[in-house]
Amino acid sequence: MKFLTRCALYTLLAILAESVICMFFSNLHENSRALNLFCQKVQAADMQESDRPIVYLYFADKENSFLIAEERVLFHSADPVEFGKIIIKALIDGPQKGLMRTIPVGTMLRAFYITQDGTAYADITKTIKERHPGGTKTEIITIYSIVNSLILNISEINAVKILIEGCESTTLAGHIDLNLPLKANMLLIR
């Protein structure tokens, strides 16, 4: 009888030891999975940070004579079209550091695309035309705020064509020809 009790006791101890070992390794596996998940989240956050480059948005100086770059950190995907949309929306939202707005309040981006030859088409609502204050210099500043911000931040773009309500417009406010795509104008930047 003592032999059977010892066998039962040893069997019970063996089962208990096996359970403890299984729980230990199971817990170790869970901790390993949790650590792997944590590492993946850190890597994803690092990748998102690298997807947030410094972007230079061009707004008017106080005299509305030149464009000045305002540094921003903007999230973007590798898709230049999506990045272009983000840049134009940031321009529409206006400056954050004491510069002057170049696009009238209430303006919206309707569509944005880039052709294979590197021409970007920015289709903007008619608010940009209706609420524009006018004047040659202000019109130049508005147009090249968009053109320079896109071309100088997105390497796939080499010219910008501005459309209004999906149509070509000869001018924005009566002075600057919008019939052809425009290149960056570095002389306006200070």
LUMVEXKE-113358 format. One record per atom (N, C-alpha, C): x, y, z; residue in three letters. Coordinates in steps of 0.02 Angstrom, whole numbers, padded with zeros to 5 digits, always signed. Layout:
N
XYZALA...
***
This chain:
190
+00041-00059+00000MET+00000+00000+00000MET+00043+00063+00000MET+00098+00061+00040LYS+00143+00117+00041LYS+00172+00129-00028LYS+00185+00076-00064PHE+00213+00081-00131PHE+00164+00117-00177PHE+00101+00099-00173LEU+00050+00132-00215LEU+00042+00205-00196LEU+00045+00221-00132THR+00039+00290-00111THR+00099+00330-00136THR+00159+00299-00132ARG+00218+00334-00157ARG+00212+00344-00232ARG+00191+00293-00268CYS+00183+00300-00341CYS+00132+00354-00358CYS+00077+00355-00322ALA+00026+00405-00334ALA+00053+00474-00318ALA+00092+00478-00262LEU+00121+00542-00242LEU+00172+00566-00294LEU+00215+00519-00318TYR+00265+00536-00369TYR+00230+00556-00435TYR+00178+00521-00452THR+00141+00536-00513THR+00109+00606-00507THR+00080+00619-00448LEU+00049+00683-00436LEU+00102+00739-00439LEU+00160+00728-00409LEU+00214+00776-00411LEU+00239+00787-00482LEU+00245+00732-00520ALA+00267+00737-00590ALA+00218+00778-00631ALA+00154+00765-00621ILE+00102+00803-00658ILE+00105+00876-00637ILE+00112+00889-00572LEU+00116+00957-00548LEU+00178+00993-00576LEU+00236+00958-00576ALA+00298+00986-00603ALA+00289+01001-00678ALA+00259+00954-00714GLU+00247+00964-00785GLU+00202+01024-00798GLU+00151+01031-00756SER+00105+01088-00763SER+00142+01154-00751SER+00184+01155-00698VAL+00222+01216-00683VAL+00269+01232-00741VAL+00303+01181-00767ILE+00349+01192-00823ILE+00310+01217-00884ILE+00253+01187-00899CYS+00212+01209-00956CYS+00189+01281-00946CYS+00168+01298-00885MET+00146+01366-00871MET+00204+01415-00880MET+00264+01394-00856PHE+00323+01436-00863PHE+00338+01451-00936PHE+00340+01397-00977PHE+00356+01406-01047PHE+00299+01442-01084PHE+00238+01429-01064SER+00182+01464-01095SER+00186+01538-01079SER+00200+01554-01016ASN+00208+01623-00995ASN+00268+01655-01030ASN+00322+01617-01037LEU+00380+01642-01073LEU+00363+01656-01146LEU+00323+01612-01175HIS+00300+01622-01245HIS+00257+01685-01250HIS+00211+01693-01201GLU+00168+01753-01201GLU+00211+01816-01193GLU+00259+01814-01147ASN+00303+01872-01138ASN+00343+01886-01201ASN+00365+01833-01234SER+00402+01840-01296SER+00357+01872-01350SER+00295+01849-01354ARG+00248+01879-01402ARG+00235+01952-01386ARG+00227+01967-01321ALA+00215+02037-01300ALA+00276+02080-01317ALA+00336+02053-01306LEU+00397+02090-01323LEU+00402+02101-01398LEU+00386+02049-01437ASN+00387+02057-01510ASN+00337+02109-01534ASN+00277+02108-01504LEU+00225+02157-01522LEU+00248+02227-01504LEU+00279+02235-01446PHE+00306+02300-01426PHE+00358+02324-01475PHE+00405+02279-01495CYS+00458+02297-01542CYS+00428+02317-01610CYS+00375+02281-01631GLN+00343+02299-01694GLN+00311+02368-01691GLN+00280+02385-01633LYS+00249+02450-01625LYS+00302+02506-01626LYS+00359+02492-01594VAL+00413+02541-01594VAL+00439+02552-01664VAL+00449+02497-01702GLN+00472+02503-01771GLN+00422+02541-01813GLN+00357+02527-01804ALA+00305+02563-01842ALA+00306+02637-01825ALA+00315+02653-01761ALA+00319+02724-01742ALA+00380+02757-01772ALA+00437+02721-01773ASP+00497+02748-01805ASP+00486+02759-01879ASP+00451+02712-01912MET+00438+02720-01983MET+00393+02780-01995MET+00343+02790-01950GLN+00298+02847-01958GLN+00337+02912-01949GLN+00384+02913-01901GLU+00424+02972-01892GLU+00465+02987-01955GLU+00490+02934-01987SER+00529+02945-02048SER+00484+02965-02106SER+00419+02951-02100ASP+00371+02973-02151ASP+00349+03045-02138ASP+00378+03077-02089ARG+00360+03145-02072ARG+00419+03191-02085ARG+00433+03203-02149PRO+00491+03244-02165PRO+00477+03318-02152PRO+00531+03355-02150ILE+00523+03427-02147ILE+00503+03451-02216ILE+00450+03490-02219VAL+00423+03516-02281VAL+00428+03592-02278VAL+00442+03623-02334TYR+00446+03696-02337TYR+00385+03722-02374TYR+00342+03755-02337LEU+00282+03786-02366LEU+00296+03860-02375LEU+00278+03886-02432TYR+00295+03956-02448TYR+00234+04001-02439TYR+00243+04048-02391PHE+00192+04098-02376PHE+00222+04168-02387PHE+00178+04218-02388ALA+00200+04287-02401ALA+00232+04318-02339ALA+00280+04364-02352ASP+00308+04403-02298ASP+00257+04457-02279ASP+00272+04497-02228LYS+00225+04548-02203LYS+00206+04601-02256LYS+00253+04614-02302GLU+00240+04664-02354GLU+00208+04634-02416GLU+00198+04568-02416ASN+00170+04533-02472ASN+00212+04542-02535ASN+00278+04544-02526SER+00323+04554-02582SER+00362+04492-02601SER+00373+04448-02553PHE+00414+04388-02565PHE+00382+04328-02530PHE+00406+04270-02549LEU+00387+04208-02516LEU+00441+04188-02466LEU+00419+04167-02408ILE+00465+04143-02357ILE+00444+04072-02338ILE+00493+04028-02333ALA+00480+03958-02316ALA+00464+03952-02242ALA+00410+03917-02228GLU+00393+03898-02160GLU+00404+03823-02154GLU+00448+03803-02108GLU+00462+03731-02099GLU+00403+03699-02063GLU+00383+03642-02089ARG+00331+03602-02057ARG+00351+03529-02059ARG+00327+03491-02012VAL+00335+03419-02013VAL+00267+03391-02030VAL+00261+03361-02089LEU+00197+03335-02113LEU+00202+03261-02127LEU+00152+03223-02106PHE+00149+03152-02122PHE+00133+03145-02196PHE+00163+03096-02227HIS+00144+03082-02296HIS+00162+03010-02314HIS+00128+02985-02362SER+00144+02919-02388SER+00196+02927-02443SER+00218+02872-02469ALA+00267+02875-02524ALA+00234+02899-02589ALA+00169+02902-02591ASP+00132+02923-02650ASP+00136+02999-02658ASP+00169+03024-02711PRO+00176+03096-02720PRO+00109+03132-02729PRO+00059+03098-02754VAL-00007+03130-02763VAL-00037+03145-02694VAL-00035+03096-02650GLU-00061+03107-02582GLU-00022+03161-02546GLU+00044+03160-02555PHE+00086+03211-02523PHE+00070+03280-02550PHE+00057+03285-02616GLY+00038+03349-02646GLY-00027+03376-02616GLY-00075+03332-02605LYS-00138+03352-02574LYS-00127+03379-02504LYS-00084+03346-02467ILE-00069+03368-02398ILE-00036+03437-02399ILE+00010+03447-02445ILE+00044+03512-02450ILE-00006+03568-02466ILE-00049+03557-02516ILE-00097+03609-02534ILE-00146+03623-02477ILE-00168+03571-02443LYS-00214+03581-02386LYS-00179+03621-02331LYS-00115+03608-02320ALA-00077+03646-02269ALA-00071+03719-02291ALA-00061+03732-02356LEU-00058+03801-02380LEU-00126+03835-02370LEU-00179+03800-02384ILE-00246+03828-02375ILE-00259+03844-02301ILE-00235+03801-02256ASP-00244+03814-02184ASP-00207+03876-02161ASP-00155+03894-02198GLY-00119+03956-02183GLY-00056+03945-02140GLY-00019+03999-02132PRO+00045+03995-02095PRO+00034+03987-02020PRO+00086+03964-01986GLN+00083+03956-01913GLN+00133+04002-01877GLN+00178+04033-01913LYS+00233+04070-01880LYS+00239+04142-01903LYS+00185+04179-01904GLY+00190+04251-01917GLY+00194+04273-01989GLY+00190+04228-02036LEU+00190+04247-02106LEU+00118+04262-02127LEU+00110+04281-02190MET+00043+04300-02215MET+00014+04245-02259MET-00050+04236-02252ARG-00088+04188-02292ARG-00082+04206-02366ARG-00078+04155-02409THR-00074+04167-02481THR-00136+04143-02518THR-00176+04102-02486ILE-00236+04074-02517ILE-00296+04096-02475ILE-00348+04124-02506PRO-00405+04148-02467PRO-00439+04094-02425PRO-00464+04115-02367VAL-00501+04071-02322VAL-00561+04043-02359VAL-00577+03980-02348GLY-00634+03948-02380GLY-00617+03912-02444GLY-00557+03922-02469THR-00535+03887-02530THR-00526+03813-02514THR-00541+03771-02562MET-00532+03699-02552MET-00500+03668-02614MET-00464+03614-02603LEU-00436+03575-02657LEU-00488+03526-02682LEU-00504+03527-02745ARG-00554+03482-02774ARG-00521+03417-02797ARG-00463+03422-02829ALA-00429+03363-02855ALA-00355+03380-02865ALA-00315+03327-02864PHE-00243+03337-02876PHE-00216+03274-02908PHE-00179+03282-02962TYR-00147+03224-02993TYR-00083+03246-03028TYR-00041+03197-03043ILE+00024+03210-03075ILE+00028+03166-03137ILE+00045+03197-03193THR+00052+03159-03255THR+00121+03127-03258THR+00131+03081-03305GLN+00195+03047-03311GLN+00252+03094-03330GLN+00236+03149-03361ASP+00290+03197-03379ASP+00309+03243-03321ASP+00278+03233-03262GLY+00296+03272-03203GLY+00256+03336-03194GLY+00201+03343-03231THR+00159+03402-03223THR+00104+03386-03172THR+00100+03428-03120ALA+00048+03420-03069ALA-00011+03465-03088ALA-00071+03439-03080TYR-00132+03476-03091TYR-00167+03485-03024TYR-00174+03548-03003ALA-00208+03564-02941ALA-00275+03597-02958ALA-00329+03562-02946ASP-00396+03588-02960ASP-00423+03618-02895ASP-00433+03683-02896ILE-00451+03720-02836ILE-00520+03751-02845ILE-00557+03758-02790THR-00624+03788-02795THR-00620+03861-02815THR-00676+03887-02842LYS-00677+03955-02867LYS-00670+04008-02812LYS-00673+03986-02750THR-00663+04032-02694THR-00596+04068-02699THR-00545+04033-02725ILE-00479+04063-02732ILE-00482+04124-02778ILE-00525+04122-02826LYS-00533+04178-02874LYS-00580+04231-02846LYS-00636+04208-02818GLU-00688+04254-02793GLU-00664+04296-02733GLU-00625+04266-02689ARG-00603+04302-02629ARG-00532+04329-02634ARG-00502+04322-02692HIS-00434+04347-02699HIS-00434+04423-02696HIS-00387+04453-02658PRO-00388+04526-02651PRO-00367+04564-02714PRO-00337+04529-02762GLY-00317+04561-02825GLY-00249+04594-02820GLY-00228+04622-02876GLY-00163+04653-02880GLY-00112+04604-02908GLY-00068+04630-02950THR-00019+04588-02984THR+00026+04551-02934THR+00054+04587-02886LYS+00101+04558-02839LYS+00067+04504-02796LYS+00008+04517-02773THR-00029+04468-02732THR-00046+04406-02773THR-00064+04416-02836GLU-00079+04360-02879GLU-00017+04317-02890GLU+00040+04349-02901ILE+00103+04312-02910ILE+00119+04272-02847ILE+00111+04304-02789ILE+00127+04271-02725ILE+00081+04211-02715ILE+00017+04217-02729THR-00030+04162-02722THR-00011+04103-02767THR+00000+04118-02830ILE+00016+04065-02879ILE+00081+04029-02861ILE+00133+04068-02846TYR+00198+04035-02833TYR+00203+04007-02762TYR+00158+04025-02719SER+00154+03991-02654SER+00137+03917-02667SER+00089+03906-02711ILE+00068+03838-02729ILE+00122+03804-02771ILE+00144+03836-02824VAL+00192+03806-02870VAL+00258+03789-02835VAL+00287+03836-02799ASN+00351+03823-02766ASN+00345+03771-02711ASN+00290+03773-02673SER+00282+03724-02618SER+00278+03653-02646SER+00246+03644-02703LEU+00241+03578-02733LEU+00307+03556-02765LEU+00334+03597-02808ILE+00394+03578-02845ILE+00455+03568-02800ILE+00463+03612-02751LEU+00522+03609-02709LEU+00519+03556-02653LEU+00461+03525-02645ASN+00454+03472-02595ASN+00443+03402-02625ASN+00420+03399-02687ILE+00405+03334-02717ILE+00446+03327-02781ILE+00494+03283-02779SER+00541+03276-02835SER+00508+03252-02899SER+00451+03220-02894GLU+00416+03195-02954GLU+00381+03251-02993GLU+00377+03311-02963ILE+00342+03367-02996ILE+00393+03417-03023ILE+00385+03435-03087ASN+00430+03486-03115ASN+00392+03546-03142ASN+00325+03543-03144ALA+00284+03599-03165ALA+00214+03590-03135ALA+00179+03646-03126VAL+00112+03644-03095VAL+00063+03683-03139VAL+00006+03652-03151LYS-00049+03684-03188LYS-00107+03693-03138LYS-00129+03755-03130ILE-00183+03770-03084ILE-00249+03772-03122ILE-00296+03733-03100LEU-00364+03731-03129LEU-00412+03761-03077LEU-00465+03792-03101ILE-00516+03818-03056ILE-00582+03787-03073ILE-00611+03752-03024GLU-00674+03715-03032GLU-00670+03666-03090GLU-00612+03635-03099GLY-00604+03584-03151GLY-00590+03611-03221GLY-00586+03677-03227CYS-00576+03708-03293CYS-00512+03749-03294CYS-00486+03756-03355GLU-00429+03801-03363GLU-00454+03872-03353GLU-00412+03913-03324SER-00427+03983-03314SER-00368+04022-03341SER-00383+04076-03379THR-00328+04114-03408THR-00287+04150-03355THR-00321+04173-03301THR-00286+04206-03246THR-00321+04190-03180THR-00288+04208-03127LEU-00319+04200-03061LEU-00356+04265-03042LEU-00323+04322-03053ALA-00353+04386-03035ALA-00341+04438-03090ALA-00330+04415-03152GLY-00326+04461-03208GLY-00256+04480-03231GLY-00203+04454-03201HIS-00137+04476-03219HIS-00089+04422-03243HIS-00088+04366-03210ILE-00038+04314-03224ILE-00069+04258-03266ILE-00037+04241-03321ASP-00061+04191-03368ASP-00056+04121-03338ASP-00113+04087-03334LEU-00116+04018-03308LEU-00128+03966-03363LEU-00121+03986-03426ASN-00135+03940-03480ASN-00085+03882-03484ASN-00023+03893-03464LEU+00028+03841-03467LEU+00050+03821-03397LEU+00075+03760-03389PRO+00102+03740-03323PRO+00161+03786-03305PRO+00168+03799-03240LEU+00220+03845-03216LEU+00276+03807-03180LEU+00337+03833-03188LYS+00396+03808-03154LYS+00406+03848-03090LYS+00448+03824-03045ALA+00462+03860-02983ALA+00495+03927-02999ALA+00481+03976-02957ASN+00510+04042-02964ASN+00552+04056-02902ASN+00617+04045-02908MET+00663+04052-02851MET+00676+04126-02834MET+00664+04172-02880LEU+00676+04242-02867LEU+00628+04272-02816LEU+00571+04239-02806LEU+00521+04264-02757LEU+00537+04243-02686LEU+00583+04197-02678ILE+00597+04169-02611ILE+00650+04210-02575ILE+00637+04226-02513ARG+00686+04260-02469ARG+00697+04219-02408ARG
***
